[in-house]
Amino acid sequence: MNARVIPIEVDTGTAYGRPAPTYKPELTEVGAGTPMGELLRRYWHPVGLVGDATDTPRKLRVLGEDLILFRDGEGRPGLVYPHCAHRGTSLYYGKVEARGIRCCYHGWLFDVKGHCLEQPCEPDLGRARDKVRQPWYPVQEQYGLLWAYLGPPDKKPVLPRYECLEVLDEGELLEADDSSIGGGGPPVIPCNWLQHYENLVDPFHVVILHSSFSGTQFVPEMAQMPQVTWETHDIGVRTISLRTLADGRTLRRISEAGLPTLRVIPSPRLGRFGRVESLGWVLPIDDHSFRIYVVGRVKEPGELRRMRTRMNGKLWEEMSEEEHQRHPNDVEAMVGQGVIAKHSEEHLATSDRGIVMLRRLLLKQLDAVREGRDPAGVSFDPDAAPVVFSAGNWVEG
């Protein structure tokens, strides 16, 4: 008599055999020569506060490049390759003088545009010094920030101006901040820049992460599930969120992710209504870290930094590991995706439409650069009007 065979159900949905995850290098890698690196190098980027450039050389890392920042004795900011064009010693140990920065090793002196002005060990201070150039990048000062252009010299655009920072209401002043306001954590955030940039077009995480999961991190009104639509425009993706307030009126909130790395986000605390009061720029330090620079219209100094999120009265750096785990913020969610998010493992849903639109916009700009065209959002007209965004918080009805 044959024994009865009872089939055993096997759940094959375990993690065994999971393929190695991958990410989208064309969107995440920012080094020179990479698609995104070359796109980002077609724009100006904030690399520090105006006060960061002093007579003491300062190390910077921008788009995967190590650089030295200084300000000469005549007040001009300089940004140069760190290794002296003579024998390669680091200019971090250099001495800043009236006309530039002098290497500690053999005293070669370079101005803010890399021209070699003196070679003290050579006859006549270097008869061939004009043939030597220290690699450098253009720097400008605006809105309390230092801006650098790391791209091809013949493609250098004008440094844009922004209407919300040009037109101040009565009693307002501009304030710049480098503490990564909006990142929910430390000044330097240890993950890829795209993870934060995409966060800008994800309004639903506010309802979960910042409200029902971690407790109210902003205001109770932001905990309401909004009605959301997205729009792509020439230089970004716009998110329109509608919420019904307790008095029956409608809160209309518009935020934007703008090219190249702009965060145009009105205050989630709803302390002020009307047009957006600040702009932020997500600076990719390299593929594995970024920093956010913010400039805003304020009523008094220090107002920007006071916008940083507190949980139970504590700033991020004051919280214990247990508190971070129980009350995560943006930084935990972003860094929790990995140093670079594993795009091959994503399962995007309808609430992620803004992310899909933003990626398509970026890919369109990558195509433009590859084909020899200018990406969106660059201008070569010094008289160009300030850029206008529609972002802000409004109460209607």
N, C-alpha and C positions, 0 to 999 in steps of 0.2 A: 504494500500500500504506500503510495507516494505521500510524503509529508506536504501539508499545505504551506505554501510560501506566502507570507504576509509582506507586501511591499512596505518599505520604510520610507516615509517622506523625508526628503533632505532639503533643508532650507539653504539654498545656494547663495543667499544674499548676505553672506558674511564678508568681512574685509579681506579674506584670503584671496590672493591672486589679483588684488587691486593694482591697476597699472600705475607706474610712476607718474606723479602729477607734473604738469608743465604750466608755464605762464606765457603771457603774450609779450615776448621781448620787444616787439616793435612799439608797444605802448609804454613799457616800463623802464627800459634801459636808456640811460641819459648820457653816457660817455660820448666823447668825440668820435664821429664816424658812424654811430648808430642812427637808425632812422629818427627816433624821438630826440636823441641828443642833437642832431642837426636841425630838427624843427625848432626845438627850444632855443637854440643858439641864434635864431633869427629875431629874437625879441630881447628887450632889456629886462633884467631881473634885479630885484633888490638883494644886496649882499651884506647889508649891515645898516646900523644907524649912523647918522652923520658923525656922531661923537666917537664912533669906533675907529675912525681914521685919525691917528695921532702921530707924534714923533717917535713912537715905539712901534716897530714892525709887528704886525698881527697876522697869524696864520688863518687862512680861510680855505674852505673846500666848497666848490661850486660846480655842479654838473659833473662830478667825478674828477675835477681838476684841483690840485693843490696850488694855492696862490699866496702872495704876501701883499697885505694892505698897509699903506702908510700915508702920511700927509707931510709934504715937505715944508720947509721954513717959510715959504711964500703962500702957504695955505692950500696948495693944490693936492687933491687926493690922487694916489697912485695905486695901481693893481698890477703886479708883475709876477712872472714865473719865479718860483722860489730859488732856483739854482743859478748862481752867477754865471754869466756868459764866458767868464775867463776860465776858471778851474772847477766850477760846479759847487762851490760852498754855498750853504743856505743863507739867503739874505735876511732870514729871521734874526740872525746875529749881526745884521748890518747896523750902521749908524745913519739916522736921518739928519740931513743938513738942509741948508737954505735951498739948494738947487736940486736935491734928490736924495737917493739912498746910496751909501758907500759900503762896499763889501768889506768884511772884517779881515779877509785873508791877504789881499794885495792892494786894497784901497781903491779899486775901480769904482767910479761914481756914475750912477745912472739917473736920468731925470724920469719924470712920471710917464713919459712916452718911450722909455727904454733907450734913449740916446746915451751913448757913452761920452761923458764930459771930461773925465780924467782917467789916466792910467799912470799913477805916481812912480812906478818902477821903470817906466819907459822914457826915452829921450823926449823932451818937449811935451811931457805928459801924454805921450802916445800919438805919434805922427799918423798912425792908421786907425785911430780911435773912431773916426767917422764910419768905418766899415763894420763896426760892432754894434749890435742892437740887442738889448735885453728884451725877451718876449714880454709883451704887456697887453692890457686890455683897456678900452676907454671906460671912464667913470664919470658920472654926473651926479649932482645932488638935487633932490627934489622931495618935497613933503617930509623932510626930516630923515630921509633914507638916502643911502648910497646905492646907485644903480650901475650895473656893469653890462656891457655888451660883449659877448664871447664869440660872436659869429664872424662870417666873412666880411672884411672891411668894406668891400664895394656894395654890400647889401645892408649896411647899417641904417636902420630907420630912425626917425626922430623919437625921442622919449615922449610917450603919450601923456596927456593931461586928462583929468577926469572931472566931470561937472560937479559931482557930489563933494569933491575936495577943493574945487575952485570957488564955488558959491557958498559962502558961509552965512548962516542966519545970525541975527543980532546976538552978541555975547559969546559966540562960538570961536574956538581956536582949534588948530590942528595939532594932533599928538600922534607920534609914531611909537610903535611897540614891537619888540622882538621876542616876546615870551610865548609865541605860538598860541595866541588866543584863538579859540575855536577848535584846537586840537585835543583839548581835554586832558592834557598831561604835561610832560616836561617841555622845555624849549626846543630840544632836538628830539624828534620822534623816530624811533628805530624801526621804520618799515618804509616800503616804497611810497613815493609821493602820490601815485595814482590812487592808492587806497583812500587817501583823504580827498583828493580831487573828485572822485566818484561819489564820495559821501555827501557832497554838496547838492547832488540832484536826487538824493534819497530822503524825501520828507517823512517817510513812514517810520524810520528808525527813531525819530523824535518821540513818537507815540509809545514805542516799546522801550528802547534803551534808556531814554531820558525821562521816562514817566512811569509806566506800569512796572517795569522790571527793577530799575534802580531807585525808584522813588522820584518825586518831583525835583528835577535838577534845574528847571527853568520856572515856569508859572503853570498853574493848573489848566489854563485854557489850551496850552500846547499838548495836553494829554488826549484831547479829543481827536478821533480819527477824521482826517480832512478829506474833502473831495479834491482830487488832484488832477491837473492837466499839465502837460509839458509842451514847450514850443522850442524849436530850433531857430536861431536867428544867425546873422552873419558871423558873429564872434562869440557865440556861446549857446547854452541851453538854459531856458527859463522854466522855472517851476512855479505854478500858481496853485496855492492851497487855500481852500475856503473852509471856515469853521463857523458854526452858529453859536453866538455868545448867549449867556444866560438871559440877557434882556431882549433877545430876538434879533439883534443886529448881526451882521456878518463881518467876520474878520477875514479880510483879503490879504494874504501874505504872498509876496513875490520875491523869490530868490533866484540867483543866477550863478552858473559856473561859466566864466569868461576866459577867452584865450589871452595869454597862453596858460596861466595857472591861477587866474583870478577867482577869489571867493567873494561874491557879492551877496552877503547874507545879512538881512536886517536883524536887529536884536531879537532873540527868542524870549527875552524877558518882557517885551512889550512895554518898556518904560517910556518909549517915545514912538509916536506915530508919524506917518509921512514917509518921505523918501529915505533910502538907506543912508545910514550915518557913518559907515566905515567901509573900507575895502581891505582885503587881505590878499597876499600873494604867497602861494605854496612854492617855496624854493627847494628843488631837489638838490640835496647836498651830494648825494651819489645814488646808486640804485637801492641802497638799504636804509636811507635816512632822509629826513626833510625838516625844514623849519618854516614857520609862518610869520611873515611880516605884516603888520596891520597899521593903517593910518586912518584916523577917524576924527570927526568933528566932535569936540567935547566942550563942556562948560567950564571945566577946571582941570588943571594938571593932575595926572594920576587916574583919571576916570577910566581910561582904557583898561589898565591893568586890573582895576577893581571888577571888570566884567568877567574875569576868570571864574569858572565854575567852582562852587564850594559844595561839599556834601557833609551835612551835619556840622556846618561851620568850618570844615577843614578844606584846605587846598589839596590838590592831588599829591604833592610831595609830603604832606603832613599825615596822609592816611597810611594805615598798616596794610600788609599784604592781605589779611583777612577782609579788611574794609574794601580793598580794591576788588576782591573776588565777589563780595556781596553787593557792591554798588559800582559796577563797571561804568566807564565813561567811553567817549569816542576812542581814546587811545587804547584801551583794552580791546575794544572791538576790532580796531584796525590792525594792531600788532598781533592780535589773536588770529588774524588771517594768514600769518606767516610774514617773514621778512619781505617776500614778494608773494602776493596772493596766488593761489593755485587755480588758475582760470579753467583748467581742464576738468576740474571737479565741481564747477558751478552748475546750478540748476536755476537759471533766471526765470522769474515769474512776471506777471503783469505789473506788479508794483515796482519792477526794475526797469520800466520803459525808459526812464530818464538816463539810466546808465548806458543802455543800448544806444540811445541817441547821442550821448556824449562821446562814446567810443567811435561812432560813425563820423562825428565831426572831426575828431582827432585824425582818424584814418584819411579823411578827405584832405587835411592839411599835409599829412605825410606824402600823399600823392602829388600835391602841388609842388612841394620842395623837390621831390624826386624828378618831376618833369620840368624843373627849372623855373617854376612860377613862384610868386610871392605868396606866403600863407596869409590867411585872413587876419585882420587886426593890425597889420603893419602899415605905416604911412611914412612917406618921404617928404611931406609938406610941412615945413616949420610953422606954417600958419594954420595948420589943421585945427578944427574946433575940438574942444574937449569931448571925450567919450561920454555918452549919456546912457545910463542904465535905468530900467523901469522898476528896479527892486525897491521894496519897502513894505511897511505894515500900514494897512488902512482899515478903518471901521466904517461900514456902509449900512445905510438903512435907518 
